[in-house]
Amino acid sequence: VLPNPFLSALIPPLRAMGVDLVDFSFNNNATNLGEIVLNIAIRKWNAVIRIALDSVTFIAANPNWQEASQLVELFDVVSRQIRDVVGVAPLSQESTLSFHVTPGTMDNGKATASLVREDALGDGVFYGLSRYRPDGVLTIDKSVRYEGAAFVRLQRTFPGDALLADVAMQLYQDEIAVLHLLGVPDVP
């Protein structure tokens, strides 16, 4: 029997997804209790789950959207298991979706110019903007990674009992809205 309650609860559902004990690790650089993090690598989907003293973070890097439902289901199972071990649900959940919009046939500089008062700001090759709401933040900025691309960051706060499937659906709708805002063609 594994002594760590998180490991004991998480091994069975994660093992079904190809996660084994070698995929569990604790950070080596913790200088106090608050910095200790349990990392769980989910190599099959280039994802990681980080469990800290006061937070749980689910990360998927360059996910294959064809397999998104399986990844969301796994994150939901892990979230339920953690709540069962801790015995309490979070007050809220925060989600972040970040992505680049490469130019293709469009000009992101012109697209962002239409979102600001260019006469007030002056001439520019690209205009960044942020929109703040009680439930989240939208940031559009010039990508430093890809030439002519826009970098988009969507942050949202959800109720603590929200399922990740619902969170993912809202983030997808936010993503579509931003792509429309930028004038990306052929977006559903």
C-alpha positions, 0 to 999 in steps of 0.5 A: 500500500502506498503511504501517500493518499494522493498516489493511492487514490490516483494510481488506478485511474491514471494507470489505465491511461498509461501513467506509471509510478515513474511518471510521479515526481516531487519538485527538488527545489522546495525550500518550504512546505508551500513549495512542494508540488507533486507532478504527474506526467501524462506522456500519452497526451503531453500533459501534466497534473501539478498538485500543490498545497493550495492548488491543482493545475492541469496542463496540456501542451499542444493537445491533439483536439481529437483526443480532448474528450479523453483528456478532459475525462481524465482531468475530471476523474483526477479532480474528483479523486483529489476532492475525495481525498481532501474532503472539500471542493474548491471555491473556484477554478481558474483556467487559462488557454494560450495559443498563437494565431499565425497570419496565413493570408491575413494581416494580424497587424491590420486586424488588431488595428481595427480593435483600437482607436488608432488615431489616439494611439498612433501608427503601429505594426501591431496593437495589443489589448486586454479586456477584463471582466469579473469572470476572466481576462482576454489578452491579445498581444504580438507573438514573440515566437512567430513572425506576424502572429498574434498571441492570445491568452484567455483566463476564466474563473469558474465555480468550484464544482464546475466539470472540466468538460463544461470549462473546456466548452466555455474556453472553446467558445471563447477561442472561437469568439477571439478568432472571429474578433481577429477576422480569422476566415473559416472559423465555425 
